[in-house]
Amino acid sequence: MDSIDRKILNLLQQNSRLSIKTISDALFITPPAISQRIKHLEQMKFITDYQAKIDFEKAGLPIKAFIHLSLEPKQKPEFYDYIQTIRYVLECNCVTGPYSMLLTVVFPSTKKLDSFINEIQHFGRTQTQIVFSTPVPPRGFYLNDDES
């Protein structure tokens, strides 16, 4: 990956709907060259997906929370199959520390969040933190020329 690839990644992280022409104009490189570089970045799995950012509150999901779950290693296969089916789970990470899983979830109400917590407690003990505000929203990691 060279500095041009990093610049392309930075632009696409800001807005994945940028046209090839817009990127081409910004980097002073021909559109076919930009197109080929993007295709290569996708093939090499530097770019794994394109997504729209949704305002969950406006979408009727105003409750965002982090749930820590203590899970025994032998439970992981069953838990992973289960958690994949829950549409309110935005992210599930296996982490270090007293809790082995960290889930990011959104729900339409605290009642539905409470019901979900009750469901997952059959896997282990939980600790939940409800988010009041997000001063730094999810964002990309912008690469510098000295990073790759």
Biotite code that builds the C-alpha atoms (Angstrom):
import biotite.structure as struc

atoms = struc.array([
    struc.Atom([0.000, 0.000, 0.000], chain_id="A", res_id=1, res_name="MET", atom_name="CA", element="C"),
    struc.Atom([1.409, 3.370, -0.985], chain_id="A", res_id=2, res_name="ASP", atom_name="CA", element="C"),
    struc.Atom([0.441, 6.950, -0.101], chain_id="A", res_id=3, res_name="SER", atom_name="CA", element="C"),
    struc.Atom([-2.113, 7.130, -2.917], chain_id="A", res_id=4, res_name="ILE", atom_name="CA", element="C"),
    struc.Atom([-3.865, 3.995, -1.633], chain_id="A", res_id=5, res_name="ASP", atom_name="CA", element="C"),
    struc.Atom([-3.936, 5.526, 1.863], chain_id="A", res_id=6, res_name="ARG", atom_name="CA", element="C"),
    struc.Atom([-5.458, 8.730, 0.472], chain_id="A", res_id=7, res_name="LYS", atom_name="CA", element="C"),
    struc.Atom([-8.111, 6.716, -1.367], chain_id="A", res_id=8, res_name="ILE", atom_name="CA", element="C"),
    struc.Atom([-8.941, 4.817, 1.841], chain_id="A", res_id=9, res_name="LEU", atom_name="CA", element="C"),
    struc.Atom([-9.164, 8.076, 3.790], chain_id="A", res_id=10, res_name="ASN", atom_name="CA", element="C"),
    struc.Atom([-11.537, 9.603, 1.235], chain_id="A", res_id=11, res_name="LEU", atom_name="CA", element="C"),
    struc.Atom([-13.741, 6.503, 1.124], chain_id="A", res_id=12, res_name="LEU", atom_name="CA", element="C"),
    struc.Atom([-13.929, 6.398, 4.923], chain_id="A", res_id=13, res_name="GLN", atom_name="CA", element="C"),
    struc.Atom([-15.265, 9.955, 4.883], chain_id="A", res_id=14, res_name="GLN", atom_name="CA", element="C"),
    struc.Atom([-17.814, 9.120, 2.185], chain_id="A", res_id=15, res_name="ASN", atom_name="CA", element="C"),
    struc.Atom([-17.971, 5.687, 0.581], chain_id="A", res_id=16, res_name="SER", atom_name="CA", element="C"),
    struc.Atom([-20.299, 7.031, -2.103], chain_id="A", res_id=17, res_name="ARG", atom_name="CA", element="C"),
    struc.Atom([-17.682, 9.289, -3.653], chain_id="A", res_id=18, res_name="LEU", atom_name="CA", element="C"),
    struc.Atom([-17.531, 8.820, -7.382], chain_id="A", res_id=19, res_name="SER", atom_name="CA", element="C"),
    struc.Atom([-14.404, 7.597, -9.092], chain_id="A", res_id=20, res_name="ILE", atom_name="CA", element="C"),
    struc.Atom([-14.270, 10.983, -10.847], chain_id="A", res_id=21, res_name="LYS", atom_name="CA", element="C"),
    struc.Atom([-14.400, 12.902, -7.551], chain_id="A", res_id=22, res_name="THR", atom_name="CA", element="C"),
    struc.Atom([-11.568, 10.810, -6.115], chain_id="A", res_id=23, res_name="ILE", atom_name="CA", element="C"),
    struc.Atom([-9.657, 11.163, -9.370], chain_id="A", res_id=24, res_name="SER", atom_name="CA", element="C"),
    struc.Atom([-10.008, 14.950, -9.305], chain_id="A", res_id=25, res_name="ASP", atom_name="CA", element="C"),
    struc.Atom([-8.972, 15.131, -5.627], chain_id="A", res_id=26, res_name="ALA", atom_name="CA", element="C"),
    struc.Atom([-5.830, 13.052, -6.181], chain_id="A", res_id=27, res_name="LEU", atom_name="CA", element="C"),
    struc.Atom([-4.965, 14.230, -9.719], chain_id="A", res_id=28, res_name="PHE", atom_name="CA", element="C"),
    struc.Atom([-4.980, 10.668, -11.046], chain_id="A", res_id=29, res_name="ILE", atom_name="CA", element="C"),
    struc.Atom([-6.975, 9.278, -13.974], chain_id="A", res_id=30, res_name="THR", atom_name="CA", element="C"),
    struc.Atom([-10.333, 7.629, -13.228], chain_id="A", res_id=31, res_name="PRO", atom_name="CA", element="C"),
    struc.Atom([-9.235, 4.238, -14.643], chain_id="A", res_id=32, res_name="PRO", atom_name="CA", element="C"),
    struc.Atom([-6.198, 4.257, -12.333], chain_id="A", res_id=33, res_name="ALA", atom_name="CA", element="C"),
    struc.Atom([-8.395, 5.094, -9.309], chain_id="A", res_id=34, res_name="ILE", atom_name="CA", element="C"),
    struc.Atom([-10.872, 2.382, -10.277], chain_id="A", res_id=35, res_name="SER", atom_name="CA", element="C"),
    struc.Atom([-8.086, -0.188, -10.556], chain_id="A", res_id=36, res_name="GLN", atom_name="CA", element="C"),
    struc.Atom([-6.604, 0.836, -7.201], chain_id="A", res_id=37, res_name="ARG", atom_name="CA", element="C"),
    struc.Atom([-9.991, 0.534, -5.470], chain_id="A", res_id=38, res_name="ILE", atom_name="CA", element="C"),
    struc.Atom([-10.538, -2.874, -7.037], chain_id="A", res_id=39, res_name="LYS", atom_name="CA", element="C"),
    struc.Atom([-7.101, -3.966, -5.808], chain_id="A", res_id=40, res_name="HIS", atom_name="CA", element="C"),
    struc.Atom([-7.811, -2.619, -2.285], chain_id="A", res_id=41, res_name="LEU", atom_name="CA", element="C"),
    struc.Atom([-11.031, -4.658, -2.259], chain_id="A", res_id=42, res_name="GLU", atom_name="CA", element="C"),
    struc.Atom([-9.279, -7.806, -3.500], chain_id="A", res_id=43, res_name="GLN", atom_name="CA", element="C"),
    struc.Atom([-6.569, -7.426, -0.856], chain_id="A", res_id=44, res_name="MET", atom_name="CA", element="C"),
    struc.Atom([-9.319, -6.982, 1.805], chain_id="A", res_id=45, res_name="LYS", atom_name="CA", element="C"),
    struc.Atom([-8.210, -3.496, 2.832], chain_id="A", res_id=46, res_name="PHE", atom_name="CA", element="C"),
    struc.Atom([-11.784, -2.529, 1.928], chain_id="A", res_id=47, res_name="ILE", atom_name="CA", element="C"),
    struc.Atom([-14.158, -5.141, 3.296], chain_id="A", res_id=48, res_name="THR", atom_name="CA", element="C"),
    struc.Atom([-17.548, -3.442, 3.028], chain_id="A", res_id=49, res_name="ASP", atom_name="CA", element="C"),
    struc.Atom([-19.463, -0.272, 2.210], chain_id="A", res_id=50, res_name="TYR", atom_name="CA", element="C"),
    struc.Atom([-22.154, 0.855, 4.641], chain_id="A", res_id=51, res_name="GLN", atom_name="CA", element="C"),
    struc.Atom([-24.466, 3.748, 5.365], chain_id="A", res_id=52, res_name="ALA", atom_name="CA", element="C"),
    struc.Atom([-24.324, 5.308, 8.831], chain_id="A", res_id=53, res_name="LYS", atom_name="CA", element="C"),
    struc.Atom([-27.768, 5.350, 10.409], chain_id="A", res_id=54, res_name="ILE", atom_name="CA", element="C"),
    struc.Atom([-29.074, 7.686, 13.096], chain_id="A", res_id=55, res_name="ASP", atom_name="CA", element="C"),
    struc.Atom([-30.448, 4.986, 15.390], chain_id="A", res_id=56, res_name="PHE", atom_name="CA", element="C"),
    struc.Atom([-32.456, 7.429, 17.483], chain_id="A", res_id=57, res_name="GLU", atom_name="CA", element="C"),
    struc.Atom([-34.299, 8.696, 14.397], chain_id="A", res_id=58, res_name="LYS", atom_name="CA", element="C"),
    struc.Atom([-34.784, 5.060, 13.353], chain_id="A", res_id=59, res_name="ALA", atom_name="CA", element="C"),
    struc.Atom([-36.669, 4.378, 16.595], chain_id="A", res_id=60, res_name="GLY", atom_name="CA", element="C"),
    struc.Atom([-33.766, 2.825, 18.521], chain_id="A", res_id=61, res_name="LEU", atom_name="CA", element="C"),
    struc.Atom([-32.847, 5.498, 21.103], chain_id="A", res_id=62, res_name="PRO", atom_name="CA", element="C"),
    struc.Atom([-31.350, 3.136, 23.708], chain_id="A", res_id=63, res_name="ILE", atom_name="CA", element="C"),
    struc.Atom([-27.699, 2.286, 23.053], chain_id="A", res_id=64, res_name="LYS", atom_name="CA", element="C"),
    struc.Atom([-25.822, 0.142, 25.560], chain_id="A", res_id=65, res_name="ALA", atom_name="CA", element="C"),
    struc.Atom([-22.660, -1.830, 26.124], chain_id="A", res_id=66, res_name="PHE", atom_name="CA", element="C"),
    struc.Atom([-23.166, -5.232, 27.680], chain_id="A", res_id=67, res_name="ILE", atom_name="CA", element="C"),
    struc.Atom([-20.302, -7.139, 29.252], chain_id="A", res_id=68, res_name="HIS", atom_name="CA", element="C"),
    struc.Atom([-20.893, -10.895, 29.404], chain_id="A", res_id=69, res_name="LEU", atom_name="CA", element="C"),
    struc.Atom([-18.883, -13.490, 31.280], chain_id="A", res_id=70, res_name="SER", atom_name="CA", element="C"),
    struc.Atom([-18.850, -16.576, 29.083], chain_id="A", res_id=71, res_name="LEU", atom_name="CA", element="C"),
    struc.Atom([-17.153, -19.943, 29.516], chain_id="A", res_id=72, res_name="GLU", atom_name="CA", element="C"),
    struc.Atom([-14.962, -20.924, 26.517], chain_id="A", res_id=73, res_name="PRO", atom_name="CA", element="C"),
    struc.Atom([-17.005, -24.066, 25.899], chain_id="A", res_id=74, res_name="LYS", atom_name="CA", element="C"),
    struc.Atom([-20.127, -21.891, 25.455], chain_id="A", res_id=75, res_name="GLN", atom_name="CA", element="C"),
    struc.Atom([-18.663, -19.826, 22.621], chain_id="A", res_id=76, res_name="LYS", atom_name="CA", element="C"),
    struc.Atom([-19.967, -21.896, 19.679], chain_id="A", res_id=77, res_name="PRO", atom_name="CA", element="C"),
    struc.Atom([-23.543, -21.880, 21.006], chain_id="A", res_id=78, res_name="GLU", atom_name="CA", element="C"),
    struc.Atom([-23.324, -18.200, 21.973], chain_id="A", res_id=79, res_name="PHE", atom_name="CA", element="C"),
    struc.Atom([-21.862, -17.141, 18.610], chain_id="A", res_id=80, res_name="TYR", atom_name="CA", element="C"),
    struc.Atom([-24.664, -18.924, 16.742], chain_id="A", res_id=81, res_name="ASP", atom_name="CA", element="C"),
    struc.Atom([-27.258, -17.294, 19.001], chain_id="A", res_id=82, res_name="TYR", atom_name="CA", element="C"),
    struc.Atom([-25.870, -13.751, 18.988], chain_id="A", res_id=83, res_name="ILE", atom_name="CA", element="C"),
    struc.Atom([-25.664, -13.691, 15.169], chain_id="A", res_id=84, res_name="GLN", atom_name="CA", element="C"),
    struc.Atom([-29.474, -13.918, 15.073], chain_id="A", res_id=85, res_name="THR", atom_name="CA", element="C"),
    struc.Atom([-30.141, -10.886, 17.285], chain_id="A", res_id=86, res_name="ILE", atom_name="CA", element="C"),
    struc.Atom([-30.682, -7.876, 15.057], chain_id="A", res_id=87, res_name="ARG", atom_name="CA", element="C"),
    struc.Atom([-30.264, -5.374, 17.909], chain_id="A", res_id=88, res_name="TYR", atom_name="CA", element="C"),
    struc.Atom([-26.612, -6.401, 18.351], chain_id="A", res_id=89, res_name="VAL", atom_name="CA", element="C"),
    struc.Atom([-24.407, -4.014, 16.396], chain_id="A", res_id=90, res_name="LEU", atom_name="CA", element="C"),
    struc.Atom([-21.149, -5.573, 17.468], chain_id="A", res_id=91, res_name="GLU", atom_name="CA", element="C"),
    struc.Atom([-19.871, -8.431, 19.599], chain_id="A", res_id=92, res_name="CYS", atom_name="CA", element="C"),
    struc.Atom([-16.231, -8.588, 20.644], chain_id="A", res_id=93, res_name="ASN", atom_name="CA", element="C"),
    struc.Atom([-14.296, -11.256, 22.521], chain_id="A", res_id=94, res_name="CYS", atom_name="CA", element="C"),
    struc.Atom([-12.231, -9.276, 25.062], chain_id="A", res_id=95, res_name="VAL", atom_name="CA", element="C"),
    struc.Atom([-9.791, -9.690, 27.934], chain_id="A", res_id=96, res_name="THR", atom_name="CA", element="C"),
    struc.Atom([-10.655, -9.109, 31.566], chain_id="A", res_id=97, res_name="GLY", atom_name="CA", element="C"),
    struc.Atom([-13.338, -10.360, 33.930], chain_id="A", res_id=98, res_name="PRO", atom_name="CA", element="C"),
    struc.Atom([-15.921, -10.369, 31.131], chain_id="A", res_id=99, res_name="TYR", atom_name="CA", element="C"),
    struc.Atom([-15.149, -12.280, 27.956], chain_id="A", res_id=100, res_name="SER", atom_name="CA", element="C"),
    struc.Atom([-17.640, -10.577, 25.614], chain_id="A", res_id=101, res_name="MET", atom_name="CA", element="C"),
    struc.Atom([-18.466, -6.941, 24.953], chain_id="A", res_id=102, res_name="LEU", atom_name="CA", element="C"),
    struc.Atom([-21.648, -6.284, 23.004], chain_id="A", res_id=103, res_name="LEU", atom_name="CA", element="C"),
    struc.Atom([-22.812, -3.000, 21.528], chain_id="A", res_id=104, res_name="THR", atom_name="CA", element="C"),
    struc.Atom([-26.596, -2.972, 21.202], chain_id="A", res_id=105, res_name="VAL", atom_name="CA", element="C"),
    struc.Atom([-29.449, -0.627, 20.307], chain_id="A", res_id=106, res_name="VAL", atom_name="CA", element="C"),
    struc.Atom([-33.061, -1.048, 21.418], chain_id="A", res_id=107, res_name="PHE", atom_name="CA", element="C"),
    struc.Atom([-36.342, 0.816, 21.112], chain_id="A", res_id=108, res_name="PRO", atom_name="CA", element="C"),
    struc.Atom([-36.877, 0.790, 24.898], chain_id="A", res_id=109, res_name="SER", atom_name="CA", element="C"),
    struc.Atom([-35.247, -0.092, 28.196], chain_id="A", res_id=110, res_name="THR", atom_name="CA", element="C"),
    struc.Atom([-37.925, -2.761, 28.606], chain_id="A", res_id=111, res_name="LYS", atom_name="CA", element="C"),
    struc.Atom([-36.705, -4.570, 25.464], chain_id="A", res_id=112, res_name="LYS", atom_name="CA", element="C"),
    struc.Atom([-33.079, -4.113, 26.562], chain_id="A", res_id=113, res_name="LEU", atom_name="CA", element="C"),
    struc.Atom([-33.931, -5.640, 29.944], chain_id="A", res_id=114, res_name="ASP", atom_name="CA", element="C"),
    struc.Atom([-35.644, -8.592, 28.248], chain_id="A", res_id=115, res_name="SER", atom_name="CA", element="C"),
    struc.Atom([-32.556, -9.202, 26.079], chain_id="A", res_id=116, res_name="PHE", atom_name="CA", element="C"),
    struc.Atom([-30.255, -9.047, 29.103], chain_id="A", res_id=117, res_name="ILE", atom_name="CA", element="C"),
    struc.Atom([-32.433, -11.617, 30.834], chain_id="A", res_id=118, res_name="ASN", atom_name="CA", element="C"),
    struc.Atom([-32.098, -13.893, 27.773], chain_id="A", res_id=119, res_name="GLU", atom_name="CA", element="C"),
    struc.Atom([-28.308, -13.735, 27.582], chain_id="A", res_id=120, res_name="ILE", atom_name="CA", element="C"),
    struc.Atom([-27.840, -14.241, 31.321], chain_id="A", res_id=121, res_name="GLN", atom_name="CA", element="C"),
    struc.Atom([-28.310, -17.957, 30.778], chain_id="A", res_id=122, res_name="HIS", atom_name="CA", element="C"),
    struc.Atom([-24.825, -17.796, 29.193], chain_id="A", res_id=123, res_name="PHE", atom_name="CA", element="C"),
    struc.Atom([-23.296, -15.994, 32.177], chain_id="A", res_id=124, res_name="GLY", atom_name="CA", element="C"),
    struc.Atom([-23.272, -12.897, 34.306], chain_id="A", res_id=125, res_name="ARG", atom_name="CA", element="C"),
    struc.Atom([-23.653, -9.479, 32.711], chain_id="A", res_id=126, res_name="THR", atom_name="CA", element="C"),
    struc.Atom([-22.880, -5.855, 33.386], chain_id="A", res_id=127, res_name="GLN", atom_name="CA", element="C"),
    struc.Atom([-24.639, -3.190, 31.336], chain_id="A", res_id=128, res_name="THR", atom_name="CA", element="C"),
    struc.Atom([-23.825, 0.434, 30.633], chain_id="A", res_id=129, res_name="GLN", atom_name="CA", element="C"),
    struc.Atom([-26.411, 2.628, 28.909], chain_id="A", res_id=130, res_name="ILE", atom_name="CA", element="C"),
    struc.Atom([-24.951, 5.362, 26.702], chain_id="A", res_id=131, res_name="VAL", atom_name="CA", element="C"),
    struc.Atom([-26.002, 8.951, 27.500], chain_id="A", res_id=132, res_name="PHE", atom_name="CA", element="C"),
    struc.Atom([-24.127, 10.601, 24.632], chain_id="A", res_id=133, res_name="SER", atom_name="CA", element="C"),
    struc.Atom([-21.442, 9.910, 22.044], chain_id="A", res_id=134, res_name="THR", atom_name="CA", element="C"),
    struc.Atom([-18.993, 12.821, 21.781], chain_id="A", res_id=135, res_name="PRO", atom_name="CA", element="C"),
    struc.Atom([-16.871, 10.861, 19.259], chain_id="A", res_id=136, res_name="VAL", atom_name="CA", element="C"),
    struc.Atom([-19.090, 8.820, 16.947], chain_id="A", res_id=137, res_name="PRO", atom_name="CA", element="C"),
    struc.Atom([-17.838, 5.755, 15.065], chain_id="A", res_id=138, res_name="PRO", atom_name="CA", element="C"),
    struc.Atom([-15.288, 6.874, 12.536], chain_id="A", res_id=139, res_name="ARG", atom_name="CA", element="C"),
    struc.Atom([-12.594, 5.450, 10.357], chain_id="A", res_id=140, res_name="GLY", atom_name="CA", element="C"),
    struc.Atom([-8.924, 5.346, 11.135], chain_id="A", res_id=141, res_name="PHE", atom_name="CA", element="C"),
    struc.Atom([-7.187, 7.787, 8.844], chain_id="A", res_id=142, res_name="TYR", atom_name="CA", element="C"),
    struc.Atom([-3.867, 6.518, 7.585], chain_id="A", res_id=143, res_name="LEU", atom_name="CA", element="C"),
    struc.Atom([-0.815, 8.750, 7.322], chain_id="A", res_id=144, res_name="ASN", atom_name="CA", element="C"),
    struc.Atom([2.024, 8.156, 4.919], chain_id="A", res_id=145, res_name="ASP", atom_name="CA", element="C"),
    struc.Atom([4.136, 6.756, 7.763], chain_id="A", res_id=146, res_name="ASP", atom_name="CA", element="C"),
    struc.Atom([1.446, 4.169, 8.662], chain_id="A", res_id=147, res_name="GLU", atom_name="CA", element="C"),
    struc.Atom([0.091, 1.146, 6.854], chain_id="A", res_id=148, res_name="SER", atom_name="CA", element="C"),
])
